C-alpha cells in the first residue's frame, strides 16, 4: 500500500513539473536560434521581443512584438504557434495553424509576403491565419481585417482569403504567374462603403491584379431585385482611381433613388447603362467625388413630390409648391454626375395624354431647370412652360399659365 501511495505521489509530482516547466523555462535562450530560423524562412531579419508559453485557450508558444526587416516594413503584436502533435513531430521542419495577431505590414512587404513564404526555406508553413491585419499604403491604411493563407502540398501558395465587412464579404487571391494574381470578390447583403448606403443583395467580381492595378473583368450584382453587370479597373499607384462601365436591368427605382433623395424620388423599373470614374488620394475618400455619365429609362412609375399636371389646369401664371405626384408610362434621359452636381438632360416623360420634355440640374440639393409639357383631352390641348427651382426636399414649379389654342390668345410668357 505504501509503495502504491509513493508511486501516485511521484506521478503527481511528474505531472506538476511537466505542467510548470513550460511556464518557467528560460525561452530567452531560444530567441537567437528561433530568430535565425524564421529569418531564413522569410529571407529577412527577424527580431522577437520575448517568448512565453500559455495553456489557454489552447497550449501554444507565443512570440511577442516581432519585427521583420524593420519597424516600417512589418510589426506583429503576437505570433501564436499551437503545440499540437503535428507541430511537435514536425518541429524545425514544418508548422501548421500559426496565427499572426495584429500584424501591421507596409504595402511592399504585404505584396511580397506570399512569395517569401512559398520560396525555398528550411521551415514550411501549412496554414497561416492573420487576425486584425492592417496594411499601410502611401495614402493611409487598409484594415483591420482577417485573412488566411493556404499552401499546396508542394509548399507553393494556394489561396489568400480575406474576410471584410464583418464577414459579409470575402476576397480570394490566387497566384497567376510571376507578380500576377487572380482576384475573386463575393458578398451577400453588402452595403456600398464610404458614400451612400446602397444595399446589394449580392455582388461577385473577378479580375487580375499586380502591384499597381486590378483589372476587373466581370461584375455581376443583384441590386433591388434587378441586375447590374459591367467591368472596371482600380489603380492604387500614387492615387486611388476606379473606372469602368455598368449596365442595369429591372432595378426597383424607389429604394435606390431614396438613398440619395428620400423625399423627392421616383418609382418604376430602371434600365440604364453608363461609365463611372472615381479619384482620390485615400481609399476611404474614393467615392466622395463621383464622375458618372449614362442613359436611363424608367417604366410604369411615379414622380413623388413633383406635380407637373396642375399648372396645365390654369391659364394664369402661378407657383406650384412641392407635393403631389406625376404618373408616367415612360421616363428617359441622360445623366451626368460631377462631384455634388447631378445633371439630367433631354428628359422625356410620357404618360399617354400627358407629355413633358426638359432639363434639370441638382447642385448641393438645389434645383434649377425647366420643362415644356402638353396635355391632350379629346379635341382640347393645353401646353405650358414651367421652371423648376427650390430644393430636393421642397421643389417649386413656376408656370406662365397654360395655353389652349381654342382660347384664341397667344401664350403668356413664363414668369421669371
C-alpha positions as CSV (number, residue, x, y, z in Angstrom):
1,X,0.0,0.0,0.0
2,X,2.9,2.3,0.9
3,X,4.5,1.6,-2.5
4,X,1.3,2.4,-4.3
5,X,1.0,5.7,-2.5
6,X,4.6,6.6,-3.3
7,X,4.0,5.9,-7.0
8,X,1.0,8.1,-7.0
9,X,2.9,11.0,-5.3
10,X,5.8,10.6,-7.8
11,X,3.4,10.6,-10.7
12,X,1.6,13.6,-9.4
13,X,4.9,15.4,-9.0
14,X,6.0,14.5,-12.5
15,X,2.7,15.9,-13.9
16,X,3.1,19.0,-11.9
17,X,6.7,19.5,-13.1
18,X,5.7,18.8,-16.7
19,X,2.9,21.3,-16.4
20,X,5.0,24.0,-14.8
21,X,8.1,23.5,-16.9
22,X,6.7,25.4,-20.0
23,X,5.9,28.3,-17.7
24,X,9.3,28.6,-16.1
25,X,11.6,27.5,-19.0
26,X,14.0,30.4,-19.9
27,X,12.8,30.8,-23.5
28,X,15.1,33.8,-24.0
29,X,17.8,31.2,-24.6
30,X,15.9,30.0,-27.7
31,X,15.5,33.5,-29.2
32,X,18.7,33.7,-31.3
33,X,18.1,30.2,-32.8
34,X,14.4,31.0,-33.5
35,X,15.1,34.4,-34.9
36,X,17.7,32.8,-37.3
37,X,15.3,30.0,-38.3
38,X,12.4,32.5,-39.0
39,X,14.8,34.8,-40.8
40,X,15.9,32.1,-43.2
41,X,12.2,31.2,-43.8
42,X,11.2,34.8,-44.6
43,X,14.5,35.8,-46.2
44,X,14.6,38.7,-43.8
45,X,16.0,39.9,-40.5
46,X,13.6,38.8,-37.6
47,X,13.6,40.2,-34.1
48,X,11.5,38.8,-31.3
49,X,10.6,40.9,-28.2
50,X,10.0,37.9,-25.9
51,X,8.8,34.3,-25.9
52,X,6.4,32.6,-23.5
53,X,4.1,29.6,-23.2
54,X,0.4,29.7,-22.3
55,X,-2.2,26.9,-21.7
56,X,-5.3,29.0,-22.6
57,X,-7.3,29.0,-24.7
58,X,-5.1,26.2,-26.1
59,X,-1.5,25.3,-25.3
60,X,0.8,27.4,-27.5
61,X,4.1,29.2,-27.7
62,X,3.6,33.0,-28.2
63,X,6.2,35.3,-29.7
64,X,5.6,38.8,-28.6
65,X,6.5,42.1,-30.5
66,X,8.0,40.5,-33.7
67,X,9.7,42.8,-36.2
68,X,10.6,41.7,-39.7
69,X,13.1,43.7,-41.8
70,X,12.3,46.9,-39.9
71,X,9.5,48.6,-37.9
72,X,8.4,50.3,-41.1
73,X,8.2,47.0,-43.0
74,X,6.4,44.6,-40.6
75,X,5.4,44.6,-37.0
76,X,3.4,41.8,-35.4
77,X,2.0,42.1,-31.9
78,X,2.0,38.3,-31.4
79,X,2.8,35.1,-33.2
80,X,0.9,32.1,-31.8
81,X,2.3,28.6,-32.5
82,X,0.0,25.9,-31.2
83,X,1.7,22.8,-29.5
84,X,-0.3,20.2,-31.5
85,X,1.1,16.7,-32.1
86,X,1.7,17.6,-35.7
87,X,3.7,20.7,-34.9
88,X,5.7,18.8,-32.2
89,X,6.6,16.0,-34.6
90,X,7.5,18.4,-37.4
91,X,9.2,21.0,-35.2
92,X,12.0,22.6,-37.1
93,X,10.7,21.5,-40.5
94,X,7.0,22.5,-40.7
95,X,4.5,24.4,-38.6
96,X,0.7,24.4,-39.0
97,X,-2.2,26.6,-37.8
98,X,0.2,29.5,-37.0
99,X,-1.7,32.8,-36.2
100,X,-0.4,36.4,-36.5
101,X,-2.2,38.7,-34.2
102,X,-2.5,42.4,-35.2
103,X,0.2,42.4,-37.9
104,X,1.0,45.8,-39.5
105,X,2.6,45.5,-42.9
106,X,3.8,48.0,-45.4
107,X,2.3,47.7,-48.9
108,X,5.6,46.4,-50.5
109,X,6.0,43.8,-47.7
110,X,2.4,42.6,-47.9
111,X,2.7,42.2,-51.7
112,X,5.9,40.2,-51.3
113,X,4.9,38.1,-48.3
114,X,3.4,35.1,-50.2
115,X,6.5,34.9,-52.4
116,X,8.8,34.8,-49.4
117,X,6.7,32.1,-47.7
118,X,6.4,30.0,-50.9
119,X,10.2,30.1,-51.7
120,X,12.7,27.5,-50.7
121,X,13.3,27.7,-46.9
122,X,14.2,25.3,-44.1
123,X,10.8,25.8,-42.3
124,X,7.5,25.3,-44.0
125,X,4.1,26.7,-43.0
126,X,1.0,24.7,-43.6
127,X,-1.7,27.3,-42.8
128,X,-1.3,30.9,-41.7
129,X,-4.1,33.0,-40.1
130,X,-3.9,36.8,-39.8
131,X,-6.1,38.4,-37.2
132,X,-6.8,42.2,-37.5
133,X,-4.2,42.8,-40.1
134,X,-3.5,46.4,-41.2
135,X,-1.7,47.3,-44.5
136,X,-0.1,50.7,-44.6
137,X,-0.1,52.4,-48.0
138,X,1.2,55.7,-49.4
139,X,-2.3,57.1,-49.0
140,X,-3.2,55.8,-45.5
141,X,-4.0,52.3,-44.2
142,X,-6.3,49.3,-45.2
143,X,-8.0,47.4,-42.5
144,X,-8.2,46.0,-40.0
145,X,-9.5,42.7,-41.4
146,X,-8.9,39.0,-41.0
147,X,-7.3,36.6,-43.6
148,X,-5.9,33.1,-44.1
149,X,-3.1,31.9,-46.3
150,X,-3.2,28.3,-47.5
151,X,-0.3,26.4,-49.2
152,X,-0.3,23.5,-51.6
153,X,1.3,20.1,-50.8
154,X,4.5,21.2,-52.6
155,X,4.5,24.4,-50.3
156,X,3.6,26.8,-53.1
157,X,1.0,29.4,-52.3
158,X,-2.6,28.2,-52.9
159,X,-5.0,30.9,-51.8
160,X,-5.1,34.1,-49.7
161,X,-8.6,34.6,-48.3
162,X,-9.6,37.9,-46.6
163,X,-12.8,38.5,-44.7
164,X,-14.3,42.0,-44.9
165,X,-17.4,44.0,-43.7
166,X,-18.0,41.8,-40.6
167,X,-17.8,38.6,-42.6
168,X,-20.4,39.7,-45.2
169,X,-17.7,40.0,-47.9
170,X,-14.8,37.7,-48.9
171,X,-11.8,38.4,-51.1
172,X,-9.8,35.5,-52.6
173,X,-6.4,35.9,-54.2
174,X,-4.6,33.2,-56.2
175,X,-1.3,33.2,-58.0
176,X,-1.5,33.6,-61.8
177,X,2.1,33.9,-62.9
178,X,5.1,36.0,-61.6
179,X,3.8,39.1,-60.0
180,X,0.2,38.5,-61.1
181,X,-2.9,37.3,-59.2
182,X,-6.4,36.2,-59.9
183,X,-8.8,38.1,-57.6
184,X,-12.3,37.0,-56.7
185,X,-14.6,39.2,-54.6
186,X,-18.0,38.0,-53.3
187,X,-20.5,39.4,-50.9
188,X,-24.1,39.0,-49.7
189,X,-26.4,41.6,-48.2
190,X,-23.5,44.1,-48.7
191,X,-23.7,47.8,-48.3
192,X,-21.6,50.1,-50.6
193,X,-18.9,51.5,-48.3
194,X,-17.9,55.1,-47.6
195,X,-20.5,57.1,-49.5
196,X,-24.2,56.2,-49.8
197,X,-25.9,53.2,-48.2
198,X,-26.7,51.3,-51.4
199,X,-27.6,47.7,-50.5
200,X,-26.6,44.9,-52.8
201,X,-28.4,41.5,-52.4
202,X,-25.2,40.0,-53.7
203,X,-22.1,41.1,-55.7
204,X,-19.5,38.9,-57.5
205,X,-16.4,40.3,-59.2
206,X,-13.4,38.6,-60.8
207,X,-10.2,40.1,-62.2
208,X,-6.5,40.1,-62.5
209,X,-4.1,42.1,-60.2
210,X,-0.5,43.1,-59.9
211,X,1.4,45.5,-57.7
212,X,-0.2,48.6,-59.4
213,X,-3.7,47.7,-60.6
214,X,-6.7,45.5,-60.5
215,X,-8.3,44.8,-63.9
216,X,-12.0,43.8,-63.1
217,X,-13.0,41.6,-66.0
218,X,-16.5,40.8,-64.8
219,X,-19.0,42.5,-62.4
220,X,-22.3,40.8,-61.6
221,X,-24.6,42.1,-58.7
222,X,-28.1,41.9,-57.5
223,X,-29.5,45.3,-56.7
224,X,-33.1,46.0,-55.5
225,X,-34.5,42.9,-57.4
226,X,-32.6,43.8,-60.5
227,X,-29.2,43.0,-62.1
228,X,-26.1,45.1,-62.6
229,X,-23.2,43.9,-64.9
230,X,-20.1,45.5,-66.1
231,X,-16.3,45.7,-65.8
232,X,-13.7,48.2,-64.4
233,X,-10.2,49.0,-63.4
234,X,-8.7,50.0,-60.0
235,X,-5.4,51.8,-59.8
236,X,-3.6,52.5,-56.5
237,X,-0.1,53.6,-57.5
238,X,0.2,57.1,-56.2
239,X,-3.6,57.8,-56.1
240,X,-6.7,55.6,-56.0
241,X,-8.6,55.6,-59.3
242,X,-11.6,53.4,-60.1
243,X,-13.2,53.5,-63.6
244,X,-15.4,51.2,-65.7
245,X,-18.8,50.6,-67.3
246,X,-22.1,49.3,-65.9
247,X,-25.4,48.1,-67.3
248,X,-28.5,48.0,-65.1
249,X,-31.7,45.9,-65.8
250,X,-35.0,45.8,-64.0
251,X,-34.0,47.6,-60.8
252,X,-36.7,48.9,-58.5
253,X,-36.0,52.6,-58.7
254,X,-37.6,53.9,-55.5
255,X,-35.3,52.3,-52.8
256,X,-32.3,53.2,-54.9
257,X,-33.2,56.8,-55.5
258,X,-34.4,57.2,-51.9
259,X,-30.8,56.6,-50.8
260,X,-29.9,59.9,-52.4
261,X,-33.2,61.8,-52.2
262,X,-35.6,60.4,-49.6
263,X,-38.4,63.0,-50.3
264,X,-38.4,63.8,-54.0
265,X,-37.9,60.5,-55.8
266,X,-39.4,58.2,-58.5
267,X,-40.8,54.7,-58.6
268,X,-40.8,52.2,-61.5
269,X,-38.4,49.7,-63.1
270,X,-35.0,51.2,-64.0
271,X,-32.9,50.3,-67.0
272,X,-29.6,52.0,-67.8
273,X,-26.0,52.0,-68.9
274,X,-23.1,54.3,-68.4
275,X,-19.5,54.8,-67.4
276,X,-18.0,55.8,-64.0
277,X,-14.8,57.3,-62.6
278,X,-13.6,57.9,-59.1
279,X,-10.4,59.5,-58.0
280,X,-8.9,60.2,-54.5
281,X,-5.7,60.3,-52.5
282,X,-7.1,57.7,-50.0
283,X,-9.4,54.7,-50.5
284,X,-11.8,55.9,-47.8
285,X,-12.5,59.0,-49.9
286,X,-12.7,57.2,-53.2
287,X,-16.5,57.6,-53.6
288,X,-16.6,61.2,-52.4
289,X,-16.3,62.8,-55.8
290,X,-18.0,60.7,-58.4
291,X,-17.9,61.2,-62.2
292,X,-20.7,59.4,-64.0
293,X,-22.3,59.5,-67.4
294,X,-25.0,57.4,-68.8
295,X,-28.5,56.9,-70.1
296,X,-31.5,55.8,-68.1
297,X,-35.1,54.6,-68.7
298,X,-37.9,54.2,-66.1
299,X,-41.2,52.5,-66.9
300,X,-44.5,52.5,-65.2
301,X,-43.8,54.7,-62.3
302,X,-44.5,57.9,-60.4
303,X,-42.6,61.1,-59.6
304,X,-43.1,61.9,-55.9
305,X,-43.2,65.4,-54.6
306,X,-43.5,67.0,-58.1
307,X,-46.8,67.7,-59.8
308,X,-46.4,68.6,-63.4
309,X,-50.1,68.4,-64.4
310,X,-51.6,71.0,-62.0
311,X,-50.0,74.0,-63.8
312,X,-51.8,72.9,-67.0
313,X,-55.2,73.4,-65.3
314,X,-54.9,77.2,-65.0
315,X,-54.4,79.8,-67.8
316,X,-52.9,82.3,-65.2
317,X,-49.3,82.4,-64.0
318,X,-48.9,80.6,-60.8
319,X,-46.4,78.9,-58.5
320,X,-47.0,75.2,-57.5
321,X,-45.2,74.2,-54.3
322,X,-43.9,70.8,-53.6
323,X,-46.2,67.9,-53.1
324,X,-48.4,65.7,-55.2
325,X,-47.1,63.3,-57.9
326,X,-46.9,62.7,-61.6
327,X,-47.5,59.3,-63.0
328,X,-45.8,58.1,-66.2
329,X,-45.5,55.2,-68.6
330,X,-42.0,56.1,-69.7
331,X,-39.3,58.4,-68.3
332,X,-36.0,58.6,-70.0
333,X,-32.9,60.8,-70.4
334,X,-29.2,61.2,-69.9
335,X,-27.5,61.5,-66.6
336,X,-24.2,63.2,-65.7
337,X,-22.7,63.4,-62.2
338,X,-19.7,65.6,-61.4
339,X,-18.9,65.7,-57.7
340,X,-22.0,67.1,-56.0
341,X,-23.7,68.2,-59.2
342,X,-26.2,66.0,-61.0
343,X,-27.4,66.9,-64.5
344,X,-30.4,65.4,-66.2
345,X,-30.6,66.3,-69.9
346,X,-33.0,65.5,-72.7
347,X,-35.5,64.2,-70.2
348,X,-38.7,62.9,-71.8
349,X,-41.8,61.9,-69.8
350,X,-44.7,60.1,-71.5
351,X,-48.0,59.4,-69.6
352,X,-50.3,58.9,-72.6
353,X,-52.3,62.1,-72.8
354,X,-49.6,64.0,-70.8
355,X,-46.1,64.5,-72.1
356,X,-43.2,66.7,-70.9
357,X,-39.6,67.4,-72.1
358,X,-37.0,69.3,-70.1
359,X,-33.6,69.5,-68.3
360,X,-32.7,69.6,-64.6
361,X,-29.6,70.5,-62.6
362,X,-29.2,69.5,-59.0
363,X,-26.3,71.1,-57.2
364,X,-25.8,70.9,-53.4
365,X,-29.5,69.9,-53.1
366,X,-30.8,73.0,-55.0
367,X,-32.8,72.6,-58.3
368,X,-32.7,74.6,-61.5
369,X,-34.3,73.7,-64.8
370,X,-37.4,73.8,-66.9
371,X,-39.8,71.7,-68.9
372,X,-42.4,72.1,-71.7
373,X,-45.5,70.0,-71.2
374,X,-48.6,69.1,-73.1
375,X,-51.9,67.6,-72.0
376,X,-54.4,66.3,-74.6
377,X,-58.1,65.6,-73.7
378,X,-60.2,64.8,-76.8
379,X,-60.0,67.7,-79.2
380,X,-58.6,70.0,-76.4
381,X,-54.9,70.5,-76.0
382,X,-53.2,72.5,-73.3
383,X,-49.5,73.3,-73.1
384,X,-47.2,75.4,-71.0
385,X,-43.6,76.1,-69.9
386,X,-42.5,75.7,-66.3
387,X,-39.3,76.5,-64.5
388,X,-38.2,74.3,-61.6
389,X,-36.4,75.7,-58.6
390,X,-36.3,75.2,-54.8
391,X,-34.6,72.2,-53.2
392,X,-34.8,68.4,-53.5
393,X,-37.0,68.3,-50.4
394,X,-39.1,71.3,-51.4
395,X,-39.3,71.7,-55.2
396,X,-41.1,74.7,-56.7
397,X,-42.7,75.0,-60.1
398,X,-43.3,78.4,-61.7
399,X,-45.8,78.4,-64.7
400,X,-46.6,81.3,-67.0
401,X,-50.1,79.8,-67.5
402,X,-51.4,77.1,-69.8
403,X,-52.1,77.9,-73.4
404,X,-55.1,76.4,-75.1
405,X,-55.3,77.0,-78.9
406,X,-59.1,77.1,-78.7
407,X,-59.0,80.2,-76.5
408,X,-57.8,82.3,-79.4
409,X,-55.0,84.0,-77.5
410,X,-51.2,83.7,-77.6
411,X,-49.5,82.1,-74.7
412,X,-48.3,84.4,-71.9
413,X,-44.6,84.5,-71.2
414,X,-43.4,82.3,-68.3
415,X,-42.9,84.1,-65.0
416,X,-39.3,84.8,-64.1
